[in-house]
């Protein structure tokens, strides 16, 4: 749980009183490998921080899933569009390995916003982080080749191949597993 306070205090200073109120609302959840945090059709009720583990966001398909995002330890994870609109999401979020989350509910976060000095900054930081990751991905899809996207992902997360199957990485960068194999052979 301390990782969350450290994350926030990179940008803003939190009083012990504000932290205690925020921390009192957090719920610890554990997920096993391949277990969904949320499934398409459900409404997201939590904004979560990954203490340990990783997750993939994907749209389930008849033949293949389409992986469109990853989240890692030290980051927030949420079907944030569903969280904000209170409408069902159209995708799944799945643990890629044993994962520990610290979760705050929509209702409790609303209370934090209203009753603490730092609440709105906390919410803004979390939402800005999620937005920036999505925007970065969108720009990379528009401006980079599949090979450039693979190399960027690998340089940002060199240990990624330890726990993310290549088929998910291929889907994420928008190519088939066979095309990823060719890219990997070419650059090695």
Secondary structure in CASP SS format (residue, H / E / C, confidence):
PFRMAT SS
TARGET T0000
AUTHOR 0000-0000-0000
METHOD secondary structure of the structure
MODEL  1
X C 1.00
X H 1.00
X H 1.00
X H 1.00
X H 1.00
X H 1.00
X H 1.00
X H 1.00
X H 1.00
X C 1.00
X C 1.00
X C 1.00
X C 1.00
X C 1.00
X C 1.00
X H 1.00
X H 1.00
X H 1.00
X H 1.00
X H 1.00
X H 1.00
X H 1.00
X H 1.00
X H 1.00
X C 1.00
X C 1.00
X E 1.00
X E 1.00
X E 1.00
X E 1.00
X E 1.00
X C 1.00
X C 1.00
X C 1.00
X C 1.00
X E 1.00
X E 1.00
X E 1.00
X C 1.00
X C 1.00
X C 1.00
X C 1.00
X E 1.00
X C 1.00
X C 1.00
X E 1.00
X E 1.00
X E 1.00
X E 1.00
X E 1.00
X E 1.00
X E 1.00
X C 1.00
X E 1.00
X E 1.00
X E 1.00
X E 1.00
X E 1.00
X E 1.00
X C 1.00
X C 1.00
X C 1.00
X C 1.00
X C 1.00
X C 1.00
X E 1.00
X E 1.00
X E 1.00
X E 1.00
X E 1.00
X E 1.00
X E 1.00
X C 1.00
X C 1.00
X C 1.00
X E 1.00
X E 1.00
X C 1.00
X C 1.00
X H 1.00
X H 1.00
X H 1.00
X H 1.00
X H 1.00
X H 1.00
X C 1.00
X C 1.00
X E 1.00
X C 1.00
X C 1.00
X C 1.00
X E 1.00
X E 1.00
X E 1.00
X E 1.00
X C 1.00
X C 1.00
X C 1.00
X E 1.00
X E 1.00
X E 1.00
X E 1.00
X E 1.00
X E 1.00
X E 1.00
X H 1.00
X H 1.00
X H 1.00
X H 1.00
X H 1.00
X H 1.00
X H 1.00
X H 1.00
X H 1.00
X H 1.00
X C 1.00
X C 1.00
X C 1.00
X H 1.00
X H 1.00
X H 1.00
X H 1.00
X H 1.00
X H 1.00
X H 1.00
X H 1.00
X H 1.00
X H 1.00
X H 1.00
X H 1.00
X H 1.00
X H 1.00
X H 1.00
X H 1.00
X H 1.00
X H 1.00
X H 1.00
X H 1.00
X H 1.00
X H 1.00
X H 1.00
X H 1.00
X H 1.00
X C 1.00
X C 1.00
X H 1.00
X H 1.00
X H 1.00
X H 1.00
X H 1.00
X H 1.00
X H 1.00
X H 1.00
X H 1.00
X H 1.00
X H 1.00
X C 1.00
X C 1.00
X C 1.00
X H 1.00
X H 1.00
X H 1.00
X C 1.00
X C 1.00
X C 1.00
X H 1.00
X H 1.00
X H 1.00
X H 1.00
X H 1.00
X H 1.00
X H 1.00
X H 1.00
X C 1.00
X C 1.00
X C 1.00
X H 1.00
X H 1.00
X H 1.00
X H 1.00
X H 1.00
X H 1.00
X H 1.00
X H 1.00
X H 1.00
X H 1.00
X H 1.00
X C 1.00
END
